[in-house]
Amino acid sequence: MKKVSISLLVLVLVAVAAVAQSRLVPHSIATKDGRKFSLNLPADFEIIPAAEGLKRVRFFAKAPDGRIFVTDLYNLADNKRGAIYILDGWDAQQGKFSSVIPYMTGLHNPNSAQFFRDAEGQDWIYIAETNRVTRRRFTSGETRPGDTNPQTIATFPDYGLSYKYGGWHLTRTVAFGSNGKLYVSVGSSCNSCEEKERVRASIVEMNPDGTGQREFARGLRNAVGLKWFGNILFASNQGSDHLGLNRPDETFYSVTSGSDYGWPYCHSSNGKIFADPKIKRGFGCRRVASPYAWFPARSSALGFDYFNDAETPAILKDAFLVSLHGSTNKEIGHGYKIVIMRKGARLKDFITGFLKGNTINGRPCDIMKLDANSFLFTDDNKGVVYLVRKKG
């Protein structure tokens, strides 16, 4: 009887500890521009503004020399002053970068960049702008491109309906697979329509030099987050806006070659596929792949990373952290948080407080794991890169 009681007590203590770990508490933030606010995250983590003074800072890329590069779209009124910055002078004790170095400027919506080493040992930096993907030879330690003759390896449409600064879904995201191929996501030209150009609303596969281009997957309205883990390509995708405030889902996919993810004919609601009420096709939604996971409508799922190291804290173990950028309509209020996502499990909040009433304290965009206990994320609304790490 005593042994049973002790076992039960241990289970209760473990459960209580887990609940305490996941409970979110306010953490005070003070930024260099004079803002003071709180973001909510577990008590045993800390959050630090690691780099400030940027504009629409977007997606990370780690260079072969270990430095962290980050893209910046400048602002919503201009799409030709984008930049790529080097986050330099890392101070682990303070949790801050001492300097932000402009690597390239004057770019056309540079949403994403990636590095790749070819079979000859040459390193390259790949840059995804709205209308093209270019690559340049990269030399460790350089602070400006030494290669002044970029190769354009792919071109894409750079127009759409009149929206914000000239079109729908002007970002392109690049990711390299374990097979050495390059994958590029190309968003739709509209909210809901039958595209005239097949490359829209798709993911394209190609060789590192741009040859051998083919459609890898389609029916993805706007797959902004794109990342490989092992032999699997994962993508976050934004649903249409014409079916109300609570559907369709924002979706997350384990993307497979040749798959159809439905848009604009089919959508997801609570993970279940349904047909669009107006845009139809002969075979309906029978061949549409179901999402790996889903998020509330209008929450705008963007960057993500996966935490599976042996030393990873239990709250993050074998889970994705996903940035929910948030609806542009603050009254809807969906998103504006970073969530823990495991397949088949209910979403859990990890960081909240980016939207408080009518005040935007930030909009999370990309996430980059540094080690088992820490990660960086970008805020493209206030131009801040944050460090989050377990205390101690």
N, C-alpha and C positions, 0 to 999 in steps of 0.2 A: 504493500500500500504506500509505503514511504517513497519507494522508487518511482511509482506512478506519479505521485504528487510532485516530486522533484522534476520529472520530465515535463509535466504540465507547466510548472513554474518557468522552466527554461524556455519553452515554446512561447509563453506569454511575454516574457522579457524580450525575446527576439522580435516578436510582433510589435511590441511597444517601441522598440528601438527603430524598427523599419518605418513606422508611422512618423516618429519624431524626425527621422532623416528626411522624409519626403515632404514634411510640412514646410510651406514657404513663409519666410519672414522678411520684413523690409530691410534692405541694405541701402544705406545713404550713398548717393552719388553727387560729386561736385566736379563740374567740368570747367575748363579754362575760360570758356565764354561766359562764366558767371551763373550758369544754371545749377539749381539744387533740387534734387528729386530723389525718389526711392524706387528701386526695382526689387521685386520679391523673388527670392530663390531659397533653396534649403540653407539652414543655419550653418551647416558645416562646410559651406562653400563661400568664397569671397569673389567680388567682381571689381575690376579696376579698369578705368579708361587707359588703354595701353598706347594709343595714338589718337591725336585729335587734330582738328583744323582741316580735315578733308571735306569733300563735297558729297557726291552720291557714290560712296565707296561700296564696292560690290563683291567680287569673288577673289578668293585667295589662290595662289599657286606657289609651291615650294621649288626653288631653283636647285640645280645640282650641287651648288656650293653651300646649301643649307639656308640661304636667306629667303625671306618671305616677301613675295610680290603681291600686289593687290590692285585691282582695276577700279576706275572711278569714272562715272558717266557725267560728271560736272553738275548739270541741273536739268530740269524739265523744259526750260525755255531754249536750250541750246544743245545740239547733238553733234557738234564738231569740235568741242574742246575737251573731249575725254582724255584720260591719262592713265598711265600705269606707274605706280609708286613702289619703291623698295622700302620696307619697314626695317630699319637698320639700328644697330647699337642696342641689342636686347639686354636689359638689366633684369635678371631673374629675381633678384631680391625685391626690387620695386615693382616688378610686373609691368614695365614700360619700355617702349622703344625710345631711344634718345633722339633719333632723327627720322624724317620721312623724306626720301630722295626721289625727285621726279626722274623716272627712267625714260618715259616717252610721253609727249603731250600732243595736242592737236589731232586726236583720234576720233573716229566716227562711232560713238557708242561702244567702247571696248568693254563689253560685259564680262569677258572671260579670257584667260590666258593659261597656257600649259607648257611644260617643258618635256622634251623627249630626247633620248640619246639613240642615235642610229647604229647600225651594225658596224660602222667604221669607228665608232666612239665619239662622233661629233655630236655636241649638244645643240639643240635648237629651242627657240622660244616661239610658240604659236600664239597668235593674237586674233581673237574673233571680234570683228567689227560688224556692223549691220550688213554691209554689202559684200564682205569678203573675209576669208581667213588667209592670213599671211604667216610666213615663217622667216626667221633670221637665225644665222649662226650665233650661238651664245658662248661667251668666254667667262669662266668663273671670275668673280670679283668685279666685273665691269659695272659701271654706274650709268652709262649711256650705251646704246647699241653700238658695238664695234662694226657690225655688218650693216652698211648703209644701203644695201641693195636687196630689199625684201622680196621674197618670192610669193606671188599670189597663187595659192594652190586650189582655191575654190571661190566662186562668186555666188551671191544670193540676192534676191529681190530686196530693195530698200525703200519700198513705197507701200502705201496701204490707204485705208480710209483716213479722212482728216480727224486726227485724234491727238491731243497733246501737242507733240512737236513733229507731226508730219506722217504718222502711220501707226498701225497696230503692231505690237509685238516686234520691236526693233532690236531685241537682244538676240545674240547667238551664243551658245555655250559649247565649249569643246572639252572632250575627255578622251584619254587614251586607254584602250583596253589591254588586257593581259596578252592578247594576241598581236600586239604591236600596231593595230589599226587605230585610226582617228575617227571619232564620232562627233557629229555636229548636230545640235538641235536647232530647228528653224520653226519659229512660231507662225501662227495663221495670220492672214492679212485682215481679219475681221473678227467680230464677236461670234457670228453664226452665219455661215454661207458655204456654198460649194465652190471650192477654190478653182481658179483658172490655171494655176501653176501647181503641179503635183508636189513640188519640193516643199510647199508650205505645209505646216502642221505635221512635220515628220522629223525623223532622225536619220541622218545620212552617214554612211560608212565609207571610208576611203583609206588608201595607203598613206603613209606619212608624207609622200611627195605630191599628194592630191590625185594620183591615178587610181583607176579602179573604183570610181564613185558608184555607189548603189544605194537604193532605199533600204534601210535596215528595219524601220518600223514606221507606221503612220497612224493618223487619227488622234494625234496628241496636239491639242489646241495650242499649248504653250509650255513645253517642257523646259523650264528655266534651270532647274537643278538637275545635274547629270554627273554621275560618278560611278566608277567601277569598284567593286569589292570582290577580289578573287576573279572568278570567271563570270560574274553576273553584273550586268549594267542596270543601275537603278536610276529612276527619273521621278522628279516631282512635276506635277502637271496642273495647270489652272483651268477650271471649268468655265463654261459659258455663263453669261450674265443676263440672259433673257427669260429665265424660267423661275423667277422669284428670288427672294432673299435667302431661302433655305435649301435650295437645290439648283444645280447638281453639286455633287461633292467636288472638293479639290482632291486630286488623286495622287497616289504614289504607286509606281509600277516596278516590278522586276521585268525588264524589257527583253523580249526574245526576238530573234531574227524572223522577219516576215509577218509579225503580228499586226493586227488591226485593233486600235484602241477606241475606235468608234466615231470620234468627232468628224463632222457635225451631226451625224445621223443618230448617234447613241450616246447616252450619258450614264453617270453613276449616281445613285441616291442610297446612302447608307450601305454602299458596297454592292448594291444590286443594279444591274444594267436595265435601262429603260429607253424606249425609242423617243426621238425628238417629235413633238406634236406636229411640226410643219415640214421639216426636211426629211424626206423618206428615200429609201432605196429598196430594190426588189427583194434582196435576201434578208432585210431587216438587221437585227442585232445578233443573229445566231453565232457569228464568228468573232464577236468582240470579246477580248480578254478582260477578265475581272481584275480590279485593282488589288495590289498587295496590301494596301491600307488606304484609308481616306480621312479627310479633314473637313471641318465645317465649310459650307459654301462661302465664297467671298473672303476666305481667310488668307489666300494667296501663299501657298506653300512654295518656298524657294530652296535655299541651300540646306545641306544636311551632312552629317558624318556618322560613322558607326563606331561603337565602343565595345570592344570584345577582349581587351588585354586581361591577363590573369589578375593584375592589380587594380582593375577598374572598380570603383565603388559600386556596391550592390544596386544603388538606385539607377545607375547607367549601364550595368552589365548586360551585354548582348542586346543592346537597344540602339536605335537611331535617335539622334537629336535632330529635330527639324525646325527651321525658322518659318514661322507663319507671319509673313510680312504685314498682313492686315489689309482690310478693305479700304479703298480710297475714300469711301463714304464712312466717316467717323460715326455716324448715327447707327450704322449696322453693327459696328464694334467687333466683328469677328476677326480673329487673328491677334496681331500685336503681342506675340508671345513666342517662346521657344518651348517645344513640347517633346516629351519622351514617347517614342513610338515603337511598339513591338507588334509583330504580325499576330492578328487575332485577339489582341488585348486592347482595353480601353486606353485612350490617350491620357497622359498625365502631364500636367503643367510643370515646367522646370524653371522658367523665368517669366514673370508677368510684370505689368506696370508700365509698359511702353505707351499705353493709352489710358489716361486718367481723366474721366469726364470728357471735356472737349480739348484737352491738352495732349499733344503727341510728345512723348519723351524720347521717342525713337522708333525705328521700324527695322527689326532684324532681317538680315539678308543671307549671308553665307556663314558657315561654321567650318572651322578647321581644327581637328584634334591635334594637340601638341604631344600629349602622352596620356597615360592611363588616367591621370587625375586632373588634366587641364585642357582647355581649348580656347580659341579665339573666335569672336564673331564680329561681323560688320553691321553697322547701323547706317543705312544709306539715306536716312532722313536728316540726321544731325552731323554726319561725317565723322563718326567715331569708330575706332576699333577697340573692342573690349577683350580683356582677359578674364576668364572664369577658371578658378582652380579650387581644389579641396584644401581646406585650411591645414596647415602643418606639413 
